[in-house]
Amino acid sequence: MGLFDEKKKGLFDDDDDELDELFESLAKKQPSYVCELNEATVQELFLRCIATKETKSYLKSVLYQKEFGYEQDSPAILFDKDKILENLKSVLYLYGQLMTTHRHSNTIGASPENVHNSTINYKGEKWTDKDGILKQFFHLGVVCDVIYPFTLRGNSGFKFVNILPTLSPNDADFDEWWETHKVRFEGRK
């Protein structure tokens, strides 16, 4: 028997459906702003949007401000305005995965004792225990006008009560949920 005597089956042979399945899965791919609320995603988004030497237009985030009862403003974090505008849907999508959003509450708490603890996702799981990551998440929320700066009591709130609850793209129910809700996200700028 020679090397070419029998037909070898490959990934994309005519007699199988692998290519069709691949194209179908690519067609179902969700937009890039659909992402999971986790430490890596928040940090990557924060670093992508932070101001650099090349930044031409800035936005700033101040988490703790005099007008909310603090003695002085906390240090500002500067962001690249264009990068923030490019990534706004991602930030909104991440905030939609908080338990407090799914309970339709307007309160966001920074302390673990708070019932509106922002370290808990919609599944009731802790998505971070790192204070630095949480502050990055809060800075993204403040600079994108998703949340207010924090009060002395350690609370913040959504600036708009219509933050849409979202699911992780890794959630078993995501595909069905996305088909039902994607039009609500695709219409947002």
C-alpha positions in Angstrom: 0.0 0.0 0.0 1.5 3.3 -1.0 1.3 6.7 0.6 -1.4 7.9 -1.8 -3.4 4.7 -2.1 -6.1 5.6 0.4 -7.8 8.9 1.1 -6.7 10.4 4.4 -9.3 12.2 6.3 -8.4 15.7 7.3 -10.1 18.5 9.2 -11.7 20.1 6.1 -12.6 17.0 4.0 -15.7 17.3 1.8 -17.3 14.4 3.7 -17.5 16.0 7.1 -19.0 19.1 8.6 -16.0 20.6 10.5 -15.7 23.6 8.1 -19.4 24.4 8.3 -19.3 24.2 12.1 -16.2 26.5 12.2 -17.9 29.1 10.1 -21.1 28.8 12.1 -19.2 29.4 15.4 -17.4 32.4 13.9 -20.7 33.9 12.8 -22.1 33.6 16.3 -19.1 35.3 17.8 -20.2 38.2 20.0 -18.7 41.7 19.8 -15.4 42.4 21.5 -17.1 44.5 24.3 -18.8 41.3 25.5 -16.3 40.2 28.2 -16.2 38.4 31.5 -15.9 40.4 34.7 -12.6 39.2 36.1 -9.3 40.6 37.3 -7.5 40.1 34.0 -10.2 41.8 32.0 -10.4 44.8 34.3 -6.7 45.3 34.4 -6.3 44.9 30.7 -9.1 47.4 30.1 -7.6 49.9 32.6 -4.1 49.7 31.1 -5.6 50.0 27.6 -7.3 53.3 28.5 -4.8 54.9 30.8 -3.2 58.1 29.4 0.2 57.8 27.8 2.7 60.3 26.3 0.8 60.0 23.0 -2.5 61.0 24.6 -3.9 64.1 23.0 -7.2 64.5 25.0 -7.6 63.5 28.7 -10.4 62.5 31.0 -9.8 62.2 34.8 -11.2 60.1 37.5 -11.2 61.0 41.2 -12.7 58.4 43.4 -12.8 60.4 46.7 -13.8 64.0 46.4 -14.2 67.0 48.8 -17.8 67.5 47.5 -18.6 64.0 48.9 -17.3 64.7 52.4 -13.5 64.0 52.1 -11.0 66.5 53.4 -9.4 66.7 50.0 -9.6 65.0 46.6 -7.8 61.8 46.2 -5.1 61.7 43.4 -6.6 61.8 39.9 -6.0 59.1 37.4 -5.7 60.4 33.8 -7.2 58.4 30.9 -7.0 58.7 27.2 -10.4 60.2 26.1 -10.3 58.4 22.7 -9.5 55.0 24.3 -12.3 55.5 26.9 -14.8 56.2 24.2 -13.6 53.1 22.2 -14.1 51.0 25.3 -17.2 52.4 26.9 -19.4 49.5 26.0 -16.9 47.1 27.6 -17.0 49.1 30.9 -20.8 49.1 30.8 -20.9 45.4 30.0 -18.7 44.6 33.0 -20.7 46.7 35.4 -23.8 44.8 34.2 -22.3 41.6 35.7 -22.4 42.9 39.3 -24.9 41.3 41.7 -26.1 44.7 42.6 -27.0 45.4 39.0 -29.0 42.1 38.7 -30.8 43.0 41.9 -31.7 46.4 40.3 -30.1 48.3 43.1 -28.5 51.7 42.6 -25.9 51.2 45.3 -22.3 50.1 44.9 -20.4 49.3 48.1 -16.6 49.1 48.5 -16.6 47.3 51.9 -17.0 43.5 52.2 -19.7 44.0 54.9 -21.9 46.0 52.4 -24.8 44.1 51.0 -24.1 45.8 47.7 -20.5 44.6 47.7 -19.0 45.2 44.2 -16.7 42.2 44.4 -19.7 39.8 43.9 -20.8 39.0 40.4 -24.4 38.1 39.4 -23.7 34.4 40.2 -22.9 35.2 43.8 -19.2 34.5 43.3 -16.4 36.8 44.3 -14.7 38.0 41.1 -11.8 39.7 42.9 -10.3 40.2 46.4 -7.6 42.6 45.2 -8.1 46.2 46.3 -5.9 47.5 43.4 -8.0 45.8 40.8 -11.2 47.0 42.4 -10.0 50.5 42.4 -9.1 50.2 38.7 -12.7 49.0 38.1 -14.0 52.0 40.1 -11.8 54.4 38.2 -13.1 53.0 34.9 -16.7 53.4 36.2 -16.1 57.0 37.4 -14.3 58.2 34.2 -17.0 56.6 32.0 -19.8 58.3 34.1 -21.2 54.9 35.1 -20.8 55.5 38.8 -20.5 58.4 41.1 -17.3 59.0 43.2 -17.5 57.4 46.7 -19.0 58.9 49.8 -17.4 58.9 53.3 -19.6 55.8 54.1 -17.9 53.9 51.3 -20.8 53.8 48.9 -21.3 54.9 45.3 -24.2 54.6 43.0 -25.0 54.2 39.3 -25.4 57.6 37.5 -28.1 56.0 35.4 -30.5 53.5 36.7 -30.7 51.7 33.3 -27.5 49.8 33.6 -28.4 46.6 31.8 -27.8 43.3 33.7 -25.4 41.2 31.6 -24.0 37.6 31.6 -20.5 36.4 31.2 -19.8 35.0 27.7 -18.7 31.8 29.6 -22.1 31.4 31.2 -24.0 28.3 30.1 -27.0 30.4 29.4 -25.1 33.1 27.5 -25.9 32.2 23.9 -29.7 32.1 24.4 -29.5 35.3 26.6 -27.4 37.1 24.0 -29.8 36.3 21.1 -32.6 37.9 23.2 -30.7 40.9 24.4 -28.1 41.8 21.8 -30.2 44.4 20.1 -30.3 46.4 23.4 -26.5 46.6 23.3 -25.9 47.0 19.6 -28.0 50.2 19.6 -25.8 51.9 22.2 -22.9 54.1 21.2 
